[in-house]
């Protein structure tokens, strides 16, 4: 996240080392996978009279590095740390769209299946983020078919404000066919995972569009966010018993409409960063600028909708995105997310240089002795009920 991600082009928005596995381990892993697939069709609300009950296991979750999604050695260490840290209730994994859809309508969820089986065996839960924005131009963001004419190439390069260096790509969500293919992906995911008791949540990456290297029309920018809401509405439809999550940061002029609609549909408010001193995120509305920063909505809508901020590398390094703040302690970050952002869930990025500090704080009694790790566990009023 960059603060200036909110600054679009002038005419772009006027928003009205692997491990050798022994045969016995292979057999165990296979059995776990079978068990997972048998569990999947079970209705999570079987223990409650409300068929619309949403799985609700608030607390702390590890966000693992995407390159480790299928790395046995890495995952073995992650599972060891989770076992030693009761406050960690599960992990969040991030997948680029192209990793999940190999060709049009041909999906590969094998990695998700394996991780879900492994976590189920450990009584831990899985949250998935579908990434529709990349932060490295070398990443393959979208399936090849989306680069066709009907989809306007499917993606656009973006940079930082005032720069011409490609920072990454975002999808052309203003194109209705791109939108519909993304909806189809979430439909397939919902059919497979909504009722799985250990599939805790699914979401989308940050709302900031990025600075397009080629100017886009204001109508395209408007449709980008209209379609973002439509995708979220479909996610709620496909995942009626599962949290659906939208990261929101910028642009400020559209936040009131965006977050209000997310609240009303029962989505979860998240963000890509937790910066205590970032003015653009915590900005208070004035008579001259009524567009408040997204952090204000955590307070405004606390108790109504689920709150799930993310802690990334830059948040461990400084309280401001531009580095002009100070280096916070993990306990300070936790206190801010818990008390100011009213977090029900916190996604802690497992950054090697900071993971030991995170694990230490999560093993303090305040977090260790509470199932929600000291976070608010009250079921949001937008849900008809929550299911444990």
NUPA-527519 format. One line per field, with one value per residue (C-alpha): residue number from 1; residue in three letters; z, x, y. Coordinates in steps of 0.001 Angstrom, whole numbers, plus 524288, in hexadecimal, padded with zeros to 5 digits. Each point is the difference from the previous one (the first is absolute). Layout:
pos = NUM  ...;
code = ALA  ...;
up = Z  ...;
east = X  ...;
north = Y  ...;
// end
This chain:
pos = 1  2  3  4  5  6  7  8  9  10  11  12  13  14  15  16  17  18  19  20  21  22  23  24  25  26  27  28  29  30  31  32  33  34  35  36  37  38  39  40  41  42  43  44  45  46  47  48  49  50  51  52  53  54  55  56  57  58  59  60  61  62  63  64  65  66  67  68  69  70  71  72  73  74  75  76  77  78  79  80  81  82  83  84  85  86  87  88  89  90  91  92  93  94  95  96  97  98  99  100  101  102  103  104  105  106  107  108  109  110  111  112  113  114  115  116  117  118  119  120  121  122  123  124  125  126  127  128  129  130  131  132  133  134  135  136  137  138  139  140  141  142  143  144  145  146  147  148  149  150  151  152  153  154  155  156  157  158  159  160  161  162  163  164  165  166  167  168  169  170  171  172  173  174  175  176  177  178  179  180  181  182  183  184  185  186  187  188  189  190  191  192  193  194  195  196  197  198  199  200  201  202  203  204  205  206  207  208  209  210  211  212  213  214  215  216  217  218  219  220  221  222  223  224  225  226  227  228  229  230  231  232  233  234  235  236  237  238  239  240  241  242  243  244  245  246  247  248  249  250  251  252  253  254  255  256  257  258  259  260  261  262  263  264  265  266  267  268  269  270  271  272  273  274  275  276  277  278  279  280  281  282  283  284  285  286  287  288  289  290  291  292  293  294  295  296  297  298  299  300  301  302  303  304  305  306  307  308  309  310  311  312  313  314  315  316  317  318  319  320  321  322  323  324  325  326  327  328  329  330  331  332  333  334  335  336  337  338  339  340  341  342  343  344  345  346  347  348  349  350  351  352  353  354  355  356  357  358  359  360  361  362  363  364  365  366  367  368  369  370  371  372  373  374  375  376  377  378  379  380  381  382  383  384  385  386  387  388;
code = UNK  UNK  UNK  UNK  UNK  UNK  UNK  UNK  UNK  UNK  UNK  UNK  UNK  UNK  UNK  UNK  UNK  UNK  UNK  UNK  UNK  UNK  UNK  UNK  UNK  UNK  UNK  UNK  UNK  UNK  UNK  UNK  UNK  UNK  UNK  UNK  UNK  UNK  UNK  UNK  UNK  UNK  UNK  UNK  UNK  UNK  UNK  UNK  UNK  UNK  UNK  UNK  UNK  UNK  UNK  UNK  UNK  UNK  UNK  UNK  UNK  UNK  UNK  UNK  UNK  UNK  UNK  UNK  UNK  UNK  UNK  UNK  UNK  UNK  UNK  UNK  UNK  UNK  UNK  UNK  UNK  UNK  UNK  UNK  UNK  UNK  UNK  UNK  UNK  UNK  UNK  UNK  UNK  UNK  UNK  UNK  UNK  UNK  UNK  UNK  UNK  UNK  UNK  UNK  UNK  UNK  UNK  UNK  UNK  UNK  UNK  UNK  UNK  UNK  UNK  UNK  UNK  UNK  UNK  UNK  UNK  UNK  UNK  UNK  UNK  UNK  UNK  UNK  UNK  UNK  UNK  UNK  UNK  UNK  UNK  UNK  UNK  UNK  UNK  UNK  UNK  UNK  UNK  UNK  UNK  UNK  UNK  UNK  UNK  UNK  UNK  UNK  UNK  UNK  UNK  UNK  UNK  UNK  UNK  UNK  UNK  UNK  UNK  UNK  UNK  UNK  UNK  UNK  UNK  UNK  UNK  UNK  UNK  UNK  UNK  UNK  UNK  UNK  UNK  UNK  UNK  UNK  UNK  UNK  UNK  UNK  UNK  UNK  UNK  UNK  UNK  UNK  UNK  UNK  UNK  UNK  UNK  UNK  UNK  UNK  UNK  UNK  UNK  UNK  UNK  UNK  UNK  UNK  UNK  UNK  UNK  UNK  UNK  UNK  UNK  UNK  UNK  UNK  UNK  UNK  UNK  UNK  UNK  UNK  UNK  UNK  UNK  UNK  UNK  UNK  UNK  UNK  UNK  UNK  UNK  UNK  UNK  UNK  UNK  UNK  UNK  UNK  UNK  UNK  UNK  UNK  UNK  UNK  UNK  UNK  UNK  UNK  UNK  UNK  UNK  UNK  UNK  UNK  UNK  UNK  UNK  UNK  UNK  UNK  UNK  UNK  UNK  UNK  UNK  UNK  UNK  UNK  UNK  UNK  UNK  UNK  UNK  UNK  UNK  UNK  UNK  UNK  UNK  UNK  UNK  UNK  UNK  UNK  UNK  UNK  UNK  UNK  UNK  UNK  UNK  UNK  UNK  UNK  UNK  UNK  UNK  UNK  UNK  UNK  UNK  UNK  UNK  UNK  UNK  UNK  UNK  UNK  UNK  UNK  UNK  UNK  UNK  UNK  UNK  UNK  UNK  UNK  UNK  UNK  UNK  UNK  UNK  UNK  UNK  UNK  UNK  UNK  UNK  UNK  UNK  UNK  UNK  UNK  UNK  UNK  UNK  UNK  UNK  UNK  UNK  UNK  UNK  UNK  UNK  UNK  UNK  UNK  UNK  UNK  UNK  UNK  UNK  UNK  UNK  UNK  UNK  UNK  UNK  UNK  UNK  UNK  UNK  UNK  UNK  UNK  UNK  UNK  UNK  UNK  UNK  UNK  UNK  UNK  UNK  UNK  UNK  UNK  UNK  UNK  UNK  UNK  UNK  UNK;
up = 80000  7FC96  8052A  7F27C  7FAC3  80274  7F5C8  7F2E7  7F32F  7FF77  7F792  80595  80B21  80429  8083B  8020E  81BDA  7FFF0  80A01  7FC04  8046C  804CE  7FAAC  80D28  7FFC9  7F24E  80498  80B7A  7F756  7F65F  80ACD  80522  7F295  7FEA8  80D5F  7FC1D  7F3BB  80797  809C6  7F581  7FC9E  80E3A  80356  809C3  805FF  803C5  80E3F  7FF8A  7FBF9  7F725  7F240  7FDA3  80B90  7FC9A  804AB  80A78  805D7  802B5  80430  7FA4E  7F2F4  7F924  7F241  7F99D  7F4D7  7F30B  7FB5B  80B73  7FC62  7FB20  8069C  80959  8080A  801AC  80376  809D0  8074E  7FF3D  805A6  80AE1  803C1  7FFB3  808D2  809D8  7FF6A  803CD  7FCC1  7F18E  7FB51  7F1F9  7F409  7F4D4  7F29E  7F3F5  7F211  7F358  7F725  7F5ED  80A29  80219  7F210  7F640  7F425  7FE44  809B3  8035F  80E55  80820  80E83  80383  80831  807C1  801DF  80573  80942  804A5  8030D  80775  807E2  802C0  805DF  808EF  803A0  7F952  7F5C3  7F273  7FA21  7F17C  7F8E0  7F14A  7FB06  7F493  80160  7FF4F  805AA  7F711  7F12D  7FEA8  806EF  7F756  804D9  7F6FF  7F7A0  7F200  7FA32  8074D  7F7D7  7F442  7F92D  80662  80D2E  7FB6E  80360  80D8C  8078D  80040  80521  80B1A  8069A  80B0C  7FE20  7F74D  7FBDC  7F31B  8057C  80026  80E0E  7FCE4  7F995  803AF  7F91C  7F70E  80901  7F8C7  7F4DD  802B2  7FA26  80909  80B3B  7FC09  7FEF0  80DA5  804DE  7F98F  8077C  80CFA  7FC80  7FDEC  80CBD  8074E  7FB09  804D8  80CDE  805D3  80860  80435  80EBB  7FF7D  7F46F  807A0  7F5F2  7F257  7FB04  7F62C  7FFD1  802A8  7F9FE  7FB93  7F149  7FEB5  7F6B7  7F236  7F6C0  7F55B  803B6  801C2  7FED4  80BDA  7FBDC  80053  80DA5  80455  7FA1E  80673  80D56  7FBF9  7FB76  80C5A  807AF  7F6C5  801C7  80EB8  7FF5D  7F86A  809C9  80AC6  7F7CA  7FD5C  80DF5  80894  80B87  7FE5B  8022A  7F376  8013A  7F89A  80283  7FF80  8004E  7F508  7F93C  80AE0  7F7CD  7FDBA  80D7D  80632  7F54D  7FEDE  80E77  802B0  7F543  8050E  80D80  7FB20  7F854  80B7F  7FAFF  808B3  8000A  7FEBA  7FBAA  7FA1D  80A98  80E33  8011D  80CB0  7FAC1  7F1B2  7FDA7  7F3B3  80735  80C92  7FA2A  806DB  7F773  8001E  7F9F2  7F53E  7FDCF  803FD  7FB34  80C48  80049  800CC  80E29  8046D  7FAB7  80905  80B50  7F963  7FC49  80B5C  80479  7F37D  7F6C9  80231  80071  7FB65  7FE15  7FA59  80506  7F532  7FFBA  7FF0B  80C02  80825  7FAA9  8020C  80449  7F307  7F22F  7FC46  80B63  8071E  80C1D  8098F  80145  807FB  808C5  7FCAC  80C60  7FB5E  7F2EF  80702  8090A  7F494  7F83C  80BEB  8062C  7F4B8  7F4CF  808AB  7F97E  800D2  7F7BF  7FDC2  7F4CC  803E5  7F4A0  8032E  7FCE6  803FB  806D7  8084D  801D4  80D00  80584  7FB61  805DD  80CEB  80134  7FBD4  80AC0  80AA8  80904  7FAD7  7F2BF  803BA  809D5  7F79B  7F455  7F867  80419  8074E  7F457  7FFA0  7FDEE  7FF63  7F446  7F68B  7FF97  7F122  80186  80400  808B7  8014F  8005B  807C8;
east = 80000  8048E  7F987  80004  7F879  7F469  80524  7FB31  80298  7F93B  7F4C0  7FF2C  7F68D  7F5D2  7F93E  7F1C0  88599  7F65D  7FF45  80045  7F2FB  7FF9B  7F556  7F90D  7FF19  7FA98  7F563  7FC98  7FF8A  7F728  7F6C4  7FF66  7FC82  7F51B  7FABC  80041  7F830  7F60F  7FE6C  7FE71  7F1C6  7FBDA  7F7A6  8071E  7F33E  7FC5F  8027D  7F707  7F1F6  803E4  803E3  805EF  80966  80DBB  80C27  805F7  80D66  805C5  80E0D  80DA5  803E2  80D1E  800EC  80A70  808CF  7F9DD  80C56  7FE30  7F252  80536  80D57  8003F  80B94  7FA42  7F27E  805B3  805FF  7F352  7F83F  809F6  7FEB4  7F135  8000F  8087D  7F74E  7F1E1  7FBD4  80298  7F323  80442  80689  7FCBE  8051F  8006E  7FE72  80113  7F43F  8087C  803DA  7F1DE  7FAB9  8090E  7F763  7F231  7F77C  80AC3  8034F  80B0B  7FCF6  80964  808C0  7F46C  7FB00  80D13  801D3  7F1EC  801BA  80C91  7F9D4  7F3C4  80879  805DB  7F2F6  8043F  7F900  80290  7FD72  80274  802A4  7FE4E  809D7  7FB84  80B03  80E7E  80B7B  80A57  7FEEF  805CD  7F4B2  7F5D2  7F3B1  7F518  7FD55  804CA  7F252  7FD0E  80A41  7F6F9  7F90B  7F2CF  80621  807E2  80C5D  7FAD0  809EA  806C0  80D67  800C3  80ABD  80227  7FB48  8096B  8077B  7FFFF  805D9  7F679  7FDA2  7F632  7F2E2  7F1C6  7F46C  7F711  7F48D  7F82C  7FE8B  7F384  805C0  80BC1  7F695  7F7CF  80BCC  80437  7F24B  800A0  80C84  7F9B9  7F41C  808A2  80713  7F339  7FA72  80C2B  802EF  7F4B8  7FB1F  80D5E  800C1  80E6D  7FF03  7FEE6  80010  802C7  80308  8053F  80BE7  8006D  7F6B1  80AA8  80088  80DE9  804CA  7FD00  80B5D  7F62F  7F50A  7F2AC  7F2C6  7F84D  7F517  809A3  8045A  7F1DA  7FCBF  80C02  7FA11  7F204  804C2  80808  7F368  7F92D  80ADD  7FEE2  7F14D  801CE  80A1A  7F5F2  7F67B  809E1  80536  7F3EF  80657  80DAB  8062F  80259  80A76  80375  80C8F  7FD34  809AB  7FE28  7FB3C  7F9B1  7F51F  7F960  801DE  7F332  7F7FF  808FE  80117  7F19E  7FC09  80999  7FA05  7F227  802DF  8070B  80DF1  80BF2  80820  80E90  80BC4  80D3B  80767  7FF62  806B2  7FD5C  80458  7FBEC  7F848  7F95A  7FA77  7FC1C  7FC0A  7F47D  7F5DE  7FF6D  7F704  80A01  80266  7F4D5  806EC  804C4  80A7E  7FC38  80447  7F478  7F6A7  805A1  7FAF6  7F36C  7FBFD  805EA  7F6DE  7F81A  8099C  80C10  80D1C  80C7E  80BF0  80CC0  80DC9  80A26  80EDF  7FF80  7F74C  80A7C  80A0A  7F932  7F365  7FF42  800E4  80A28  808D0  7FEF9  7F9BD  80685  8025E  7F4B7  8004C  7F753  7F84F  7FD5D  7FB0F  7F74B  7FA91  7FCDF  7F93C  7F87D  7FC1F  7FF51  7FC3F  7F792  805A5  7F911  80AA7  80E1D  807F4  80E65  8097E  80A52  80BBC  80C95  8060E  7F3E2  7F949  806B6  7FB26  7F23C  8005C  80501  7F4CF  7F5DC  804C9  7FDD5  7F4F8  7F6C0  8000B  80352  7F50C  7F4DF  7FA67  7FF36  80DA8  7FB1C  7F859  7F176  7F865  7F25D  7F849  7FDC0  7F1FB  7FFC4  8007B  7F378  80888  80DBE  803E0  80B78;
north = 80000  80D90  80C19  805BC  7F45B  808B1  80981  7FB3F  806D3  80D17  7FB70  7F252  8017E  8093E  7F5E4  8042F  76F9B  7F4FA  7F478  7F1B1  7FA67  7F209  7F6DA  7FFC3  80EB4  7FFA5  7F6AB  808CA  80C09  7F8E7  7FBCC  80DE3  80504  7F5E7  803B0  80E43  7FD66  7F7F8  80AF2  80A43  7FD0C  800C1  80B94  80888  80421  7F20E  80379  80BB4  8021E  80B38  7FB92  80D65  7FF3F  8046D  7F8C1  8088A  7FD69  80D68  801AA  8002E  7F9F2  7FE98  80596  7F79F  803F0  7FC2F  7F90F  7F6BC  7FB86  7F2F7  7FF74  7F45E  804AD  80D83  7FAEA  7F669  80B74  807B4  7F4AC  7FE62  80E4C  7FF5D  7F406  80736  80C23  7FD1B  80DED  7FD3C  7FA56  7FDAA  805AF  808F6  7FC16  80893  7FB11  80788  7FE34  7F8DC  7F5D6  7FC01  8008E  7F974  8025E  804DE  7F8CD  7F640  80182  7FA7C  8003D  7F4F4  808AB  80504  7F21A  7FB6A  80B66  7FEF8  7F18A  802AA  80ADB  7F813  7F545  80A51  80626  80CA4  80804  80563  80D46  80249  80CAB  8005E  809DF  8081A  809CC  7FCE5  80783  7FA3B  80127  7F257  7F96C  7F98F  80673  7FB5A  7F3E7  80138  8003B  80C96  806D7  7FF0C  80B21  7FD65  802BB  80BD2  7F87D  7FD08  80801  80D1F  80417  809A2  80797  80988  80DDA  80785  7F3CE  7F89F  7F37C  7F4AB  7FC0F  7F55A  7FD52  80133  7FA04  807BE  7FE15  80A55  7F620  7F82A  7F3A2  800BA  8020A  7F446  7F702  80415  7FD46  7F280  7FD24  80393  7F7BC  7F40C  802BE  801AE  7F32D  7F905  806AE  80797  7F4B8  7FB2D  80277  803C1  8093B  80C98  80AC6  804C4  80D7D  80990  808B2  80EA0  809B0  80968  7FF55  804FC  80A84  7FB17  8022C  80330  80964  7FA04  80656  80445  7F6C7  7F4A8  803B8  800EC  7F2B2  7FA0F  8028C  7FCFD  7F2AF  7FE24  80106  7F67E  7F5FA  8016B  7FE39  7F36E  7FB5A  8018D  7F80F  7F520  7FFEA  801D3  7F8E6  805A4  80D40  80778  80A5E  80C51  80771  80E81  80B3C  809FD  80856  807E1  80631  7F2D9  7FA1A  8040E  7F99C  7F42B  7FCB7  802A3  7F69D  7F5D3  80160  7FEB6  7F38E  7F99C  800C1  80135  80C65  7FDC9  807CC  7FCEC  80773  8041F  80D30  80756  80D42  7FFBC  80C62  7FB45  7F455  806ED  80D39  80640  80688  80EE2  80A13  8018B  7F182  7F703  7F3C2  7F951  7F585  7F1BB  7FE31  80834  7F5C4  7F5AA  807F7  80451  7F22C  7F875  7F53C  800F1  7F97F  7F79D  80712  7F93B  808C0  7FACA  80273  80047  80199  80ECF  8008B  7F962  8099B  80D0B  80648  80753  7FB28  80A2B  7FC40  80D08  7FA34  7F6CD  7F160  7FA86  7F41F  7F47C  80290  80DF1  7FAFE  7F642  80A66  808FC  7F547  7FB58  80CEB  809A5  7F6FF  7F752  7F3E3  7F2FD  7F9C2  80439  7FA75  80053  7FEE9  7F5EE  80884  7F8E0  80BB2  80264  7F2E9  7FD09  80CE1  7FCF7  7F263  8055C  809B3  7F611  7F6FB  80A1D  7FC0A  80A77  7F95A  7F1EF  7FE2C  80516  7F8CB  80CBC  80410  80BE6  8052F  802C1  7F36E  805F1  7FB46  80B71  804A6  7FEF6  7F11D  7F958  7F763  7FA96  7F195  7FAB2;
// end
